[in-house]
Amino acid sequence: MRKVVLVTGASSGIGLALCKRLLAEDDELHLCLACRNMCKAEAVRADLLASHPTAEVTTVQVDVSNLQSVFRASKELKQIFERLRLLWLVSNAQDNPLKKLKKSHTFVFSLRKVLHMFSTAEGLLTQEDKITGDGLQEVFETNVFGHFILFRELESLLCHSDHPSRLIWTSSRNARKSNFSLEDFQHCKGHEPYSSSKYATDLLSVALNRNFSQQGLYSSVVCPGTVLTNLTYGILPPFTWTLLMPFIWLLRFFAHAFTLTPYNGTEALVWLFHQKPESLNPLTKYMSATTGFGNNYVIPQKMDLDEDTAEKFYQSLLELEKHIRATVQKSDDQS
Ligand SMILES: NC(=O)c1ccc[n+]([C@@H]2O[C@H](COP(=O)([O-])OP(=O)(O)OC[C@H]3O[C@@H](n4cnc5c(N)ncnc54)[C@H](OP(=O)(O)O)[C@@H]3O)[C@@H](O)[C@H]2O)c1
């Protein structure tokens, strides 16, 4: 039976590079591209099938910042994969909240600070967030809650104690405890929604492992490093990155977080593909890294979190889910 891998945000950047690398490893794979833009998804599908004709590639439309869309896509996925076992769900999609450089930023010429700043974006950016049609913070819904609901809807496909399945979250080095609060987990009041949402995915991954590993579902977190994609081109235009490139190549001898290409950025994801999920530490984040000479490797790093907070956050998400489902039910009853 073919292995099935579902990737959100597969139309560009790291998600697309992951699909290509996974097919290069196993061209019998069944890839499911979960994308919000079907024109892009179909173009990617045609491209992947042209280079890997023995693979099976399906597409499904989903906008993870719209819960109706997530429910509709889940229904479609349950029909498609009724008899197949979904092995991997890679939660990768994210909108681009990183709009501009902080205007008041003053550069401090300490190599350590510059390396840290460029590899985590900490202190470099202002971020924008807004309320979605579901009444949730957009960055939180896109990066965390939309994917959480997708997982909850597909739970029956993923949880089989006889054959383990995987859930992988594309997190970031930018996930910081100081930017997250259990009382304001949607980050309505703060100015770092991206960092908060990535810390939330780290917590959620730990809680999901604790609650579902007995049922054969294992969750892991990766960081792709700093990769030039639409996300980073939203911070600085491509020509600025090109101008900065000699400096970045030099930095790469000191900080291996500058993976730069989507291919390099998927190193940790592809590495995870080859590991037995039971052997992984749920409290570890797996970071893609590239040396100054261009060699890729994976750095395991203990996450700065505790299991108690992770469980409390998970319970808060379950509460929010209950509330959302009741609202959806009420509006269905009325229509
Ligand atoms: N690039 C980096 O340096 C970096 C560093 C750390 C972590 N990451 C993480 O890596 C992941 C991939 O980012 P990337 O750099 O590859 O960015 P990207 O090239 O902008 O790709 C983002 C993908 O998400 C999709 N997407 C956006 N909003 C969506 C929505 N509401 N519903 C469904 N799909 C949606 C996009 O689809 P469209 O094609 O329709 O826009 C696109 O396929 C993200 O989780 C990001 O936070 C990236």
The ligand as an SDF file (V2000), in Angstrom:
LIG
                    3D

 48 52  0  0  0  0  0  0  0  0999 V2000
   11.1340   30.9850    5.0310 N   0  0  0  0  0  0  0  0  0  0  0  0
   11.6870   30.9910    6.2380 C   0  0  0  0  0  0  0  0  0  0  0  0
   12.7890   31.5540    6.4480 O   0  0  0  0  0  0  0  0  0  0  0  0
   11.0000   30.3110    7.3820 C   0  0  0  0  0  0  0  0  0  0  0  0
   11.6490   30.3050    8.6340 C   0  0  0  0  0  0  0  0  0  0  0  0
   11.0290   29.6690    9.7060 C   0  0  0  0  0  0  0  0  0  0  0  0
    9.8030   29.0240    9.5320 C   0  0  0  0  0  0  0  0  0  0  0  0
    9.1990   29.0500    8.3060 N   0  0  0  0  0  0  0  0  0  0  0  0
    7.9050   28.3620    8.1900 C   0  0  0  0  0  0  0  0  0  0  0  0
    7.8910   27.5260    7.0480 O   0  0  0  0  0  0  0  0  0  0  0  0
    6.5480   27.3740    6.5920 C   0  0  0  0  0  0  0  0  0  0  0  0
    6.4880   27.5790    5.0800 C   0  0  0  0  0  0  0  0  0  0  0  0
    6.8290   28.9200    4.7870 O   0  0  0  0  0  0  0  0  0  0  0  0
    7.5570   29.3570    3.4580 P   0  0  0  0  0  0  0  0  0  0  0  0
    8.7720   30.1000    3.8400 O   0  0  0  0  0  0  0  0  0  0  0  0
    7.6850   28.1970    2.5330 O   0  0  0  0  0  0  0  0  0  0  0  0
    6.5180   30.4480    2.9310 O   0  0  0  0  0  0  0  0  0  0  0  0
    5.7450   30.5710    1.5380 P   0  0  0  0  0  0  0  0  0  0  0  0
    6.6340   30.3010    0.3910 O   0  0  0  0  0  0  0  0  0  0  0  0
    5.0680   31.8950    1.6580 O   0  0  0  0  0  0  0  0  0  0  0  0
    4.6660   29.4100    1.6050 O   0  0  0  0  0  0  0  0  0  0  0  0
    3.5350   29.4830    2.4220 C   0  0  0  0  0  0  0  0  0  0  0  0
    2.5030   28.5110    1.8970 C   0  0  0  0  0  0  0  0  0  0  0  0
    1.3500   28.5670    2.7440 O   0  0  0  0  0  0  0  0  0  0  0  0
    0.2080   28.7600    1.9030 C   0  0  0  0  0  0  0  0  0  0  0  0
   -0.8140   29.4780    2.6570 N   0  0  0  0  0  0  0  0  0  0  0  0
   -0.7430   30.7360    3.1300 C   0  0  0  0  0  0  0  0  0  0  0  0
   -1.8860   31.0500    3.7660 N   0  0  0  0  0  0  0  0  0  0  0  0
   -2.6910   29.9760    3.6710 C   0  0  0  0  0  0  0  0  0  0  0  0
   -4.0010   29.6930    4.0920 C   0  0  0  0  0  0  0  0  0  0  0  0
   -4.7080   30.5830    4.7730 N   0  0  0  0  0  0  0  0  0  0  0  0
   -4.5220   28.4800    3.8280 N   0  0  0  0  0  0  0  0  0  0  0  0
   -3.8300   27.5630    3.1270 C   0  0  0  0  0  0  0  0  0  0  0  0
   -2.5740   27.7670    2.6880 N   0  0  0  0  0  0  0  0  0  0  0  0
   -2.0180   28.9710    2.9520 C   0  0  0  0  0  0  0  0  0  0  0  0
    0.7070   29.5410    0.7290 C   0  0  0  0  0  0  0  0  0  0  0  0
   -0.2100   29.4000   -0.3410 O   0  0  0  0  0  0  0  0  0  0  0  0
   -0.3220   30.4470   -1.5580 P   0  0  0  0  0  0  0  0  0  0  0  0
    0.6010   29.9030   -2.6080 O   0  0  0  0  0  0  0  0  0  0  0  0
   -1.7560   30.3960   -1.9430 O   0  0  0  0  0  0  0  0  0  0  0  0
    0.1140   31.7840   -1.0330 O   0  0  0  0  0  0  0  0  0  0  0  0
    2.0370   28.8460    0.4740 C   0  0  0  0  0  0  0  0  0  0  0  0
    1.8560   27.6230   -0.2010 O   0  0  0  0  0  0  0  0  0  0  0  0
    5.7110   28.3720    7.3830 C   0  0  0  0  0  0  0  0  0  0  0  0
    5.0510   27.6870    8.4300 O   0  0  0  0  0  0  0  0  0  0  0  0
    6.7480   29.3270    7.9470 C   0  0  0  0  0  0  0  0  0  0  0  0
    6.3320   29.9390    9.1510 O   0  0  0  0  0  0  0  0  0  0  0  0
    9.7660   29.6680    7.2130 C   0  0  0  0  0  0  0  0  0  0  0  0
  1  2  1  0
  2  3  2  0
  2  4  1  0
  4  5  1  0
  4 48  2  0
  5  6  2  0
  6  7  1  0
  7  8  2  0
  8  9  1  0
  8 48  1  0
  9 10  1  0
  9 46  1  0
 10 11  1  0
 11 12  1  0
 11 44  1  0
 12 13  1  0
 13 14  1  0
 14 15  2  0
 14 16  1  0
 14 17  1  0
 17 18  1  0
 18 19  2  0
 18 20  1  0
 18 21  1  0
 21 22  1  0
 22 23  1  0
 23 24  1  0
 23 42  1  0
 24 25  1  0
 25 26  1  0
 25 36  1  0
 26 27  1  0
 26 35  1  0
 27 28  2  0
 28 29  1  0
 29 30  1  0
 29 35  2  0
 30 31  1  0
 30 32  2  0
 32 33  1  0
 33 34  2  0
 34 35  1  0
 36 37  1  0
 36 42  1  0
 37 38  1  0
 38 39  2  0
 38 40  1  0
 38 41  1  0
 42 43  1  0
 44 45  1  0
 44 46  1  0
 46 47  1  0
M  CHG  2   8   1  16  -1
M  END
$$$$
